[in-house]
Amino acid sequence: MKTCIVGLGAIGGFLAHRLVEGGQTVSALARGATLAAVRRNGLVLRDAADPERGRAVSIAASDSPVELGPQDLVVLAVKTTALPSIPASIGPLLGPGTVVLSAMNGVPWWFFEGLGERWRGTRLEATDADGALAHAIPPARVVGCVVHMSASMPEPGVVRHAFGDRFIVGEPGGASTPRLAAIADVLRGGRLQVEVSPRIELDVWLKLWGNMTMNPVSAITGSTMDRILDDPLLRRFVSDAMVEARAIGDALGLPITMTPEERHVITRKLGAVRTSMLQDVEAGRPIELDALVGSVSEMGRLVGVDTPNIDALLGLTRLFGRVRGLVPPA
């Protein structure tokens, strides 16, 4: 399967490296310093097997989608802050049968398509304000993907993998299709732990249930997740926000059966994790606020669930980001 990774950040770079090592035909759409580094040194992965020097693989990388041409599979692994640029650039990668694997944080533009007739066609201002994404990548092209792993990019073209390699994939709406099976096989060829989900929307929502609080709180405080959960006041605030989000999920037919406290126990076992939003703040990069928090606040209004704690977190993080130039001005 001819595959192009769009976005060679920590997740996209890790996936590209694993797929190349597994013998897949892989290219990457990249730009700037990352593109220059990959062309010069290859794509480098540092993990438990080689934590210092890392292993380099050669990958066909370009900043021109025309040069890369139509693909069988396009993996969209960009930060959600880069999504506005995708509609204008992705077209040359898409042939008649190209599938787009959506592997990003937050609420994706296709999220409501599999939630039944009532919600089909719903568009959030926070994730696709002008509908350009849905027009460029119709939901019928999409297979969803939820990534559970921790990695960082200490320098352009170099990925440091901390732990985890779990990739959950599923068709919006839950169908079992040949293309879904083929994508799962491709990912397994990269030595990834792959699960095929009958309800990918619930997997997206369950991951976001933790990310929507841990990411912004860590960004504001500069703290790792263990320290956040060890603070009783923050732990209670995070729990209250998660209760609000769980009510939103219930209204959408996406019930979460565990309690916030049960989720905290799992999260606390991960230790001193620096969230992706904290890494972005430390690097001076735009933060994924709309996809992780703004979308949930908007969904609360959509289904009629009050979200005072989520809204407070959104306001605090938004101003924090604007003061530092990490969130666009109002």
C-alpha positions in Angstrom: 0.0 0.0 0.0 1.5 3.3 -1.1 1.4 5.5 2.0 2.1 9.2 2.6 2.5 10.6 6.1 1.4 14.2 6.2 3.2 15.8 9.2 6.6 14.4 10.4 6.2 15.4 14.0 6.6 13.1 16.9 3.6 10.8 16.0 3.9 11.0 12.3 7.7 10.6 12.4 7.4 7.6 14.7 4.8 6.0 12.4 6.8 6.7 9.3 9.9 5.2 10.8 8.2 2.0 11.9 6.5 1.5 8.5 9.7 2.0 6.6 11.5 -0.5 8.9 8.6 -2.9 8.2 9.2 -2.7 4.5 6.3 -0.5 3.5 6.4 2.0 0.6 6.3 5.3 2.5 6.7 9.0 1.7 6.2 12.1 3.7 4.9 15.6 3.2 7.1 17.8 5.3 8.5 21.3 5.3 11.1 23.6 6.7 13.8 22.4 9.1 12.2 19.0 9.4 12.3 18.4 5.7 15.9 19.6 5.5 17.0 17.4 8.3 15.3 14.3 6.9 16.9 14.9 3.5 20.3 15.4 5.1 20.4 12.7 7.8 17.3 10.5 7.2 14.5 10.1 9.7 16.0 9.2 13.1 14.2 7.2 15.9 15.5 7.1 19.4 13.9 4.4 21.5 14.7 1.8 24.1 16.7 -0.2 21.6 19.0 2.8 20.8 18.2 5.7 23.1 21.3 7.8 22.4 22.3 7.7 18.7 19.1 6.3 17.3 18.4 4.6 14.0 18.0 6.5 10.7 15.9 5.4 7.8 15.7 6.9 4.3 12.3 8.2 3.3 11.1 10.1 0.3 10.2 13.5 1.7 9.0 16.6 -0.1 7.1 19.8 0.5 5.3 19.3 -2.8 2.2 17.1 -2.8 2.3 17.2 -6.6 5.8 15.6 -6.6 4.6 12.8 -4.3 1.4 12.2 -6.3 -1.7 10.1 -5.6 -1.5 7.6 -2.7 -3.4 4.5 -1.6 -3.3 5.8 2.0 -2.7 9.3 3.4 -2.0 9.5 7.2 -3.0 12.9 8.5 -0.7 13.3 11.5 -0.3 17.1 11.7 -1.0 19.2 14.7 -4.6 20.4 14.6 -3.3 24.0 14.5 -2.0 23.2 11.0 -5.3 21.8 9.7 -6.4 25.1 8.0 -3.5 24.6 5.5 -4.6 21.1 4.6 -7.5 21.7 2.2 -5.2 23.7 -0.2 -2.4 21.1 -0.2 -3.8 17.6 0.1 -5.6 17.4 -3.3 -2.7 16.0 -5.3 -2.2 13.2 -2.8 -5.8 12.0 -3.3 -6.7 9.6 -6.1 -10.2 8.1 -6.7 -9.7 5.4 -4.0 -7.3 7.1 -1.6 -8.2 6.6 2.1 -7.3 9.2 4.7 -6.3 7.9 8.1 -7.0 10.7 10.6 -4.5 10.3 13.5 -4.7 13.6 15.4 -5.8 14.9 18.8 -9.2 16.2 19.7 -12.5 16.2 17.9 -12.0 15.6 14.2 -14.1 17.1 11.4 -15.7 13.7 10.6 -16.7 12.9 14.2 -20.5 13.3 13.9 -20.9 11.3 10.7 -21.1 8.0 12.6 -23.3 9.2 15.4 -26.6 8.6 13.7 -28.9 10.6 11.6 -29.6 13.3 14.2 -25.9 14.4 14.3 -24.8 13.6 10.7 -23.5 16.8 9.0 -22.9 18.6 12.3 -19.9 20.9 12.0 -18.0 22.6 14.9 -16.6 26.1 14.6 -13.7 24.9 16.7 -12.6 22.2 14.3 -13.8 23.2 10.8 -15.2 26.7 10.9 -15.7 27.1 7.2 -16.3 23.5 6.2 -13.2 23.5 4.1 -11.8 20.3 5.6 -15.0 18.3 5.1 -15.1 19.6 1.5 -11.5 18.6 0.8 -11.6 15.3 2.7 -15.2 14.0 2.7 -16.0 11.7 5.6 -16.5 8.8 3.2 -12.7 8.9 2.6 -11.8 8.7 6.3 -10.8 5.9 8.6 -10.4 7.1 12.2 -7.3 6.4 14.3 -6.6 7.0 18.0 -3.0 6.9 19.0 -1.9 5.9 22.5 1.8 6.6 22.9 4.3 9.2 24.2 7.0 10.7 22.0 8.7 14.0 21.4 10.8 15.6 18.7 13.9 17.0 20.4 15.2 18.3 17.1 14.0 18.4 13.5 14.0 14.9 12.0 14.6 13.1 15.3 11.8 11.3 17.2 12.3 10.2 20.8 9.9 7.4 21.7 9.1 7.2 25.4 6.4 4.4 25.6 3.4 3.0 23.9 2.6 2.0 20.3 -1.1 1.3 20.4 -3.1 2.4 17.4 -6.9 2.0 17.4 -8.5 2.2 13.9 -12.1 2.1 12.8 -14.6 3.2 10.2 -16.9 6.1 11.2 -20.1 4.4 12.0 -18.5 1.1 12.8 -18.6 -0.8 9.5 -16.2 -3.7 8.9 -14.6 -3.0 5.5 -11.8 -4.4 3.3 -10.0 -1.1 3.4 -10.1 -1.1 7.2 -8.6 -4.6 7.3 -5.9 -3.6 4.8 -4.9 -0.5 6.9 -4.7 -2.6 10.1 -2.4 -5.0 8.3 -0.1 -2.2 7.1 0.2 -0.8 10.6 0.8 -4.3 12.1 3.7 -4.6 9.5 5.3 -1.7 11.4 5.3 -3.7 14.7 2.5 -1.6 16.1 -0.2 -2.8 18.6 -3.3 -2.4 16.4 -6.9 -2.7 17.5 -9.9 -2.6 15.1 -12.7 -0.8 16.8 -16.4 -1.1 16.1 -17.0 2.3 17.7 -14.0 4.6 16.8 -16.0 7.7 17.9 -16.1 6.3 21.5 -12.4 5.7 21.4 -11.8 9.3 20.2 -14.1 10.6 23.0 -12.5 8.4 25.7 -9.0 9.7 24.9 -10.2 13.3 24.7 -11.9 12.8 28.1 -8.4 12.8 29.7 -6.6 15.0 27.2 -9.0 17.9 27.4 -8.0 18.6 31.1 -4.5 17.2 31.5 -3.1 19.0 28.4 -4.3 22.6 29.3 -3.7 22.3 33.0 -0.1 21.1 32.3 0.4 23.9 29.8 -0.7 26.6 32.3 1.2 25.1 35.3 4.2 23.8 33.6 3.7 20.5 35.5 3.8 16.9 34.5 0.7 14.8 34.9 1.7 13.1 38.2 2.1 16.5 39.9 -1.3 17.7 38.7 -3.0 14.6 40.0 -1.1 14.8 43.3 -2.6 18.2 44.0 -6.0 17.7 45.6 -7.5 21.0 44.4 -6.4 20.4 40.8 -7.5 16.7 41.0 -11.0 17.8 42.0 -11.1 20.5 39.3 -10.1 18.1 36.7 -12.7 15.6 37.9 -15.5 18.2 37.8 -14.6 19.1 34.2 -14.6 15.4 33.3 -18.1 14.9 34.8 -19.3 17.7 32.5 -17.7 16.0 29.5 -19.1 12.7 30.4 -22.6 14.2 30.4 -22.0 15.5 26.8 -20.9 12.0 25.8 -24.1 10.6 27.2 -26.2 13.0 25.2 -24.4 12.0 22.0 -24.7 8.2 22.7 -21.1 7.9 23.7 -21.3 6.7 27.4 -18.1 6.5 29.5 -18.6 3.9 32.2 -15.6 4.7 34.4 -15.5 7.5 36.9 -13.0 10.4 36.7 -11.3 8.9 39.8 -10.9 5.5 38.1 -9.3 7.3 35.1 -7.0 9.3 37.4 -5.6 6.0 38.9 -4.7 4.8 35.4 -3.2 8.2 34.4 -1.2 8.5 37.6 0.6 5.2 36.9 2.1 6.7 33.8 4.3 8.9 36.0 5.9 12.2 35.1 4.5 12.6 31.6 4.9 15.9 29.8 1.8 16.4 27.8 2.0 17.4 24.1 0.5 20.8 24.9 3.2 21.4 27.6 5.9 20.4 25.0 4.3 22.9 22.5 4.4 25.7 25.1 8.0 25.0 26.0 8.9 25.1 22.3 7.0 28.2 21.6 4.6 26.4 19.2 0.8 27.1 18.8 -1.3 25.0 21.2 -4.1 22.7 20.2 -6.7 24.5 22.3 -9.7 24.5 19.9 -9.5 20.8 19.1 -9.0 19.7 22.8 -11.0 22.1 24.8 -12.9 24.6 22.6 -14.6 21.7 20.7 -15.9 20.2 24.0 -17.2 23.5 25.2 -19.0 24.0 21.9 -20.4 20.4 22.1 -21.8 21.2 25.5 -23.8 24.1 24.0 -24.9 21.9 21.1 -26.4 19.2 23.4 -27.6 21.5 26.2 -25.1 20.5 28.9 -23.7 23.3 31.2 -19.9 23.3 31.2 -18.7 25.9 33.7 -15.5 24.1 34.6 -14.6 23.3 31.0 -15.4 26.9 30.0 -13.2 28.3 32.8 -10.4 26.0 31.7 -10.9 27.2 28.1 -10.8 30.9 29.1 -7.7 30.5 31.3 -5.8 28.5 28.7 -6.8 30.8 25.8 -5.6 33.9 27.6 -2.4 32.1 28.7 -1.8 31.3 25.1 -2.6 34.7 23.7 -0.3 36.5 26.1 2.5 34.2 24.8 1.5 34.4 21.1 0.5 30.7 21.1 -3.2 31.3 20.4 -4.5 33.6 17.7 -5.8 37.0 18.9 -9.6 37.4 19.2 
